[in-house]
Amino acid sequence: MFTKTKGDAPQCIKEHAAKVKQRFGKGLTYLRVDNGKELVNADVKRFCAEEGITIETTAPYSPSQNGIAERYNRTLLELV
């Protein structure tokens, strides 16, 4: 899902969590993100605490820890 601004990220996370819960009948257990401030902020932390979701972050400046997502993003950008 694409966002127009980085500020849309918390709302997208909430929508994705709701879709997962609706589709599979179970909520998210873990949310793995990089250390971007748009992804790890008070709003997202509060939401995850309420839903019982553990936030896992990768080490700063290490895209190799997020290899699958990085390859997927590169594929999407090449298609666009």
Secondary structure, DSSP 8 states (H G I E B T S, - for coil): ---SSGGGHHHHHHHHHHHHHHHHSS--SEEEE-S-TTTSSHHHHHHHHHHT-EEEE--TT-GGGGHHHHHHHHHHHHH-
